Amino acid sequence: MQRRELFKLLGAGAILPVLGPELFGVLRAAQPQASYTLRTLNPHQNATVVQMTDLIIPATDTPGAKAAKVNEFIDVILTEWAEDEDKQHFLDGLAGVDKRSNELFGKDFVDAAPAQQVALLQSMEDVAASERGRREMHAGNTVPKHDQQLKGNFFNVFRGITLHGYYTSEIGFTQELKLEIIPGAQHGCQSMA
């Protein structure tokens, strides 16, 4: 599958629960294998991603983003699908999270207290929501073009890729959405009489 095809499919992620098994299979193909080794994120970046995704989709009565290994999905997207400019934008955004955390709390995001982490993510969400609102006012409520999925406000990008990674994982699809991967119907031969 080509990178452009993946981002086109990711743009349809908001309607994931109603998608058929064929499209789900394509999105699942971007999920890493069990023995996946990180190739783009360094250990500190990975720890930041794990903590951020876990705060966005925490474990409740179903496993959260950490158990679904959304961090590995993000690494696959950055390694295999993102253009160099988009990858750098994402990594710069992660560095910005630590920079802001150090300005506010005197420590990197992963070392901040849970309440501080939540407050920082909430402030990022507030800014991102404001930008989304302005963009929708000017452009109408449109889905971003498939090549634009990793562009724009870092938190919008991060949240979007987190949701796609979670809901296309086996955990998100089967345990959270309670959907099953089943083949399409077989109708066999039918009489034309």
ChimeraX attribute file (.defattr): number of C-alpha atoms within 10 A of each C-alpha:
attribute: neighborCount
match mode: 1-to-1
recipient: residues
	/A:1	9
	/A:2	8
	/A:3	15
	/A:4	15
	/A:5	14
	/A:6	19
	/A:7	22
	/A:8	17
	/A:9	17
	/A:10	23
	/A:11	20
	/A:12	15
	/A:13	21
	/A:14	14
	/A:15	9
	/A:16	19
	/A:17	14
	/A:18	10
	/A:19	12
	/A:20	13
	/A:21	14
	/A:22	13
	/A:23	13
	/A:24	20
	/A:25	12
	/A:26	15
	/A:27	21
	/A:28	17
	/A:29	14
	/A:30	20
	/A:31	23
	/A:32	20
	/A:33	10
	/A:34	8
	/A:35	6
	/A:36	12
	/A:37	12
	/A:38	17
	/A:39	12
	/A:40	18
	/A:41	20
	/A:42	11
	/A:43	10
	/A:44	12
	/A:45	17
	/A:46	18
	/A:47	15
	/A:48	22
	/A:49	24
	/A:50	21
	/A:51	19
	/A:52	25
	/A:53	24
	/A:54	21
	/A:55	17
	/A:56	18
	/A:57	18
	/A:58	16
	/A:59	14
	/A:60	8
	/A:61	8
	/A:62	13
	/A:63	17
	/A:64	21
	/A:65	27
	/A:66	20
	/A:67	17
	/A:68	22
	/A:69	20
	/A:70	28
	/A:71	29
	/A:72	26
	/A:73	25
	/A:74	24
	/A:75	24
	/A:76	21
	/A:77	23
	/A:78	21
	/A:79	16
	/A:80	13
	/A:81	19
	/A:82	20
	/A:83	15
	/A:84	11
	/A:85	11
	/A:86	18
	/A:87	19
	/A:88	13
	/A:89	18
	/A:90	22
	/A:91	17
	/A:92	12
	/A:93	17
	/A:94	21
	/A:95	16
	/A:96	14
	/A:97	23
	/A:98	21
	/A:99	16
	/A:100	16
	/A:101	22
	/A:102	15
	/A:103	11
	/A:104	13
	/A:105	17
	/A:106	13
	/A:107	15
	/A:108	19
	/A:109	27
	/A:110	19
	/A:111	15
	/A:112	18
	/A:113	12
	/A:114	13
	/A:115	9
	/A:116	15
	/A:117	21
	/A:118	15
	/A:119	13
	/A:120	19
	/A:121	19
	/A:122	13
	/A:123	12
	/A:124	18
	/A:125	17
	/A:126	13
	/A:127	15
	/A:128	19
	/A:129	15
	/A:130	12
	/A:131	15
	/A:132	15
	/A:133	14
	/A:134	12
	/A:135	13
	/A:136	13
	/A:137	10
	/A:138	8
	/A:139	9
	/A:140	10
	/A:141	11
	/A:142	8
	/A:143	13
	/A:144	15
	/A:145	12
	/A:146	17
	/A:147	17
	/A:148	15
	/A:149	21
	/A:150	24
	/A:151	15
	/A:152	15
	/A:153	18
	/A:154	21
	/A:155	20
	/A:156	20
	/A:157	18
	/A:158	20
	/A:159	17
	/A:160	18
	/A:161	22
	/A:162	22
	/A:163	20
	/A:164	22
	/A:165	28
	/A:166	27
	/A:167	26
	/A:168	26
	/A:169	25
	/A:170	18
	/A:171	19
	/A:172	22
	/A:173	19
	/A:174	14
	/A:175	15
	/A:176	16
	/A:177	14
	/A:178	10
	/A:179	13
	/A:180	11
	/A:181	13
	/A:182	9
	/A:183	9
	/A:184	9
	/A:185	6
	/A:186	6
	/A:187	6
	/A:188	6
	/A:189	6
	/A:190	6
	/A:191	5
	/A:192	4
	/A:193	3
